[in-house]
Amino acid sequence: KEIPFPRANTVLVRNIPAMYRSDAALLQYFTNVFNDKDAAERAYVVRRTGQLPRQVKNLKAAKLEVLHAKQHWEEAGSEEETPEWFYLQRCQKRVKTITEEVAAAQGRLKDAAARGDPLVC
């Protein structure tokens, strides 16, 4: 039985030496090992992401809450300065705040990975 793509072409590598703990360095390593520039299509180093997955989950939940709040506000007549309107405003502000937090965390993670920070890579 044939294994479907991409599973058929996927390799899990553990305990990668520090000097190869970036996507580009790992890809270059495989290119050199197999002496073929097409030996590996891409390489991805899984990073220690800390709280980022939880933040992304919170962002998804907050966006869903905005949709519910907007629906309730519309069902209530779409009037401003009503309890439904104020709740919608709070939900939208929360989404904005969490979006900024996620973007900042992603930026810090990217910077740390670029530096080869052992706490991330």
C-alpha positions in Angstrom: 0.0 0.0 0.0 1.3 3.4 -1.0 1.6 6.1 1.7 0.0 9.4 0.7 2.0 12.6 0.3 3.3 14.4 2.5 3.6 11.5 5.0 5.5 9.5 2.4 8.1 12.3 2.2 8.3 13.4 5.9 11.1 12.8 8.3 11.2 13.6 12.0 14.7 14.5 13.2 15.5 14.9 16.9 18.4 16.3 18.8 19.5 18.6 16.0 22.9 20.2 16.7 22.6 23.9 17.6 24.2 25.1 14.4 21.4 23.4 12.4 18.4 24.6 14.5 17.0 27.0 11.9 14.8 26.1 8.9 17.4 27.4 6.5 20.4 25.7 8.2 18.6 22.4 8.4 17.6 22.5 4.7 21.2 23.3 3.7 22.4 20.4 5.8 20.2 17.9 4.0 21.1 19.5 0.6 24.8 18.9 1.5 24.4 15.4 2.9 22.6 14.2 -0.2 24.7 16.3 -2.5 21.5 17.3 -4.3 19.8 20.7 -4.2 16.4 19.0 -4.6 17.0 16.4 -1.9 14.7 18.2 0.5 11.8 20.4 -0.5 11.7 22.3 2.8 12.8 22.0 6.4 10.9 23.2 9.5 12.3 23.3 13.0 9.6 23.0 15.6 10.2 25.6 18.3 9.4 25.9 21.9 6.5 28.4 21.6 5.7 29.0 25.2 2.3 30.6 25.7 1.7 31.3 22.0 -0.6 28.4 21.4 -2.8 29.4 24.3 -2.8 33.0 23.1 -3.9 31.9 19.6 -6.7 29.8 21.2 -7.8 32.8 23.2 -7.8 35.0 20.1 -10.0 32.5 18.2 -12.5 32.4 21.2 -12.5 36.2 21.4 -13.3 36.5 17.6 -16.2 34.0 18.1 -17.4 36.1 21.0 -17.5 39.2 18.8 -19.6 37.3 16.3 -22.1 36.3 19.0 -22.1 39.8 20.5 -22.7 41.4 17.1 -25.6 39.0 16.4 -27.2 39.9 19.8 -26.7 43.6 19.1 -28.3 43.3 15.7 -31.2 41.2 17.1 -31.7 44.0 19.7 -32.1 46.6 16.9 -28.5 47.7 16.3 -28.9 50.8 18.5 -25.8 52.5 19.8 -25.4 53.2 23.6 -27.3 50.0 24.5 -26.0 47.2 26.8 -25.6 45.0 23.6 -23.6 47.8 21.9 -21.3 48.3 24.9 -20.7 44.5 25.1 -19.8 44.4 21.4 -17.4 47.2 21.9 -15.7 45.4 24.8 -15.4 42.2 22.8 -13.9 44.1 19.8 -11.4 45.8 22.1 -10.4 42.4 23.6 -9.8 41.0 20.1 -7.6 44.0 19.2 -5.6 43.5 22.5 -5.1 39.8 22.0 -4.2 40.3 18.3 -1.5 42.7 19.4 -0.3 40.2 22.1 -0.1 37.3 19.6 1.7 39.5 17.0 4.2 40.6 19.6 4.8 37.0 20.8 5.2 35.8 17.2 7.8 38.6 16.6 9.7 37.7 19.8 9.7 34.0 18.8 10.9 34.8 15.3 13.7 37.0 16.6 14.8 34.4 19.1 14.8 31.7 16.5 16.9 33.9 14.2 19.4 34.4 17.0 19.4 30.6 17.6 18.2 31.1 21.2 18.4 27.7 22.9 15.2 28.4 24.9 13.3 28.6 21.6 15.1 26.3 19.1 
